[in-house]
Amino acid sequence: MTTSQGHEDFDEPDYAEIPRTTRAQVRSMEASPSAGDWNGAGMAHCILATVGRRSRREHKVALPYWFDPVGHRVVVASFAGGPRHPGWFLNLSDRGANPEVKVRTQHRAFWAVACVLEGAEYERIWELLTTDRPFYTDYQSRTPRKLPLVRLIERRPA
């Protein structure tokens, strides 16, 4: 069983403010190795870099991650329960021939394969994740879309 990776209460930004807030968070994380910049609301965060499906430019987003029982990072495309999937998740669905994404954590960067969980594996991980971080259940209650879970399988250093 996965041990608690917990969280602390946090002030949730308005849905419309999330893109601006995450851009500021990425800038802060990239500028500092301080744990205070890489952890928010008691959760470790990473920077996930995807390639824009239209712009073809690199886009970065700060996301809390959770370790599954075998040690892979899992991120949730929750957008705080917003009505549509976040851009980073849409970018993953249109990756073409390159299935890898760049991930940066507080102490290192690596390339990972981003696997969208489905079926029984989704249900199993969702149960474990929401037991540890129940606010995702609240996010799910806000939207008719199913909140995607993405497992980041580390491949090699970046």
N, C-alpha and C positions, 0 to 999 in steps of 0.2 A: 504494500500500500504506500502511496506517495505521502511523505510527511508534509505538514502544512507549510506553504510558501507564503501564506497570509497576505494581508493588506491592512491598511489603516483607513479610517474614514477620510474622505477627501471632498473638496468642493468641485463639483462637476461643472465644467464650463457650459455655456449655452451651446446648443448644437451648431449654430451658425459660427461660433467662435472657435470650434475645434481645429479647423485648418490653420488659422493664425496662431493659435496656442501651440500646436505641434511644431510649426516652423520655428517658433522661438525656442521651444524645448530642444530641437535638433541643434540649433546654433549654440545653445548653452552646453549641451553634451559634447559637441565637437571641440569646444573651446577649453574644456576642463576635464581632467581625469578624476575630479572629486566625486566621491560616492554620493554626495548630496545632489549632484547634477544627473547622475545615472540611476538614481532610485527615487521613485515618487509614490506617495501613499503606501510606503512600506513594500513596494514591488520593484524588483530589478527591471530595468528597461534596456532596450536595444534600439539601434537605428537600423531600419530595414530600407535598403535601396532597391528600387525597382526602375524599370525603363518605361516611360510614358507610352501608352498604347497609341496615342496620336502624335505627341510631340517628339517621341523617340529620345527624349532627354532623361537623364537620371533624376529621380524624385526620391526624397528621403522622408521617412516618417519615424517618429519615436513611438514605440509600443511597449507596454508591459508584456513580459513573457512569463511563462510557467513551465516547469519541467515535467514531462510525462514520466510514468514509472520506469522507463528505460533510459531516461536522461536527455531526451530530445526537447528542445525548446518548442513551445506551442504558443502561437499568438491568435487573438480573436479579432475577426473583422466586425467588430460591434458597432463602431461609429456611435457609441453611447445609446444604442437602440434606435438610431435614426432610420428613416424610411428607405434609404438606399445603401448599397454597399460602398465602403470607402474606396477612393481612387486607387490606393495601393493594391487592394484586392482585385479590382478590375484589371489593373496592369498585369497581375499574375496570370489572369485568365487569357492573356494575349501575349505570351512570351515567345512565340515562334520556336525557333530551333534552339534557343538557349533556356533550359529549364532552371538555371541557377540564379540565385539572388545573393547580393552582398549583405552581410550582417555585421554590425559592429556592436560589441559590448564594451563595458567599461575598460577592460584590459586588453582586448584584441579584436581583430577583424577576421572574418572567414567567409568563404563561399558555401552556400547551402542549397540543397534542393528543397523547394517549397511544395509540400504535399497537402492538398486539401483533403481533409478527412471526410469519409462518407460512411453510411450504413452503420453496422454494429460497432465499428471502431469509433466513429463519431459519437455514438451514444455512450460508449464506455468512457471515453475521454471527457465528454461533456459532464457526465455525472461526477467524475473525480474533480474536474476543474471547478464546477459550481459548488461542490461541497466545500472546497477551499476558498473560493472567491464568489460568494453568493450574489454579489452585485450584478454578475453577468445574467443571472436569472431575471433580475429586474430589467436589464437592458432588453432581454429577449421578449419580455412581456409588453414592451413598447412598440414592437414592430411585427408585421406579419411575415417578414422574411426570416429565414433560418440563419442565425448568426454563424458564419463559417469559422471553422477551426483549421488553422494551418500549422502543420508540423514542419519545423525547419531542421532538416537532416544535414548536419555539418559534413562537408566534403574535404576542404583543404584551406590552408591559410590564404588570406587575401593580400 
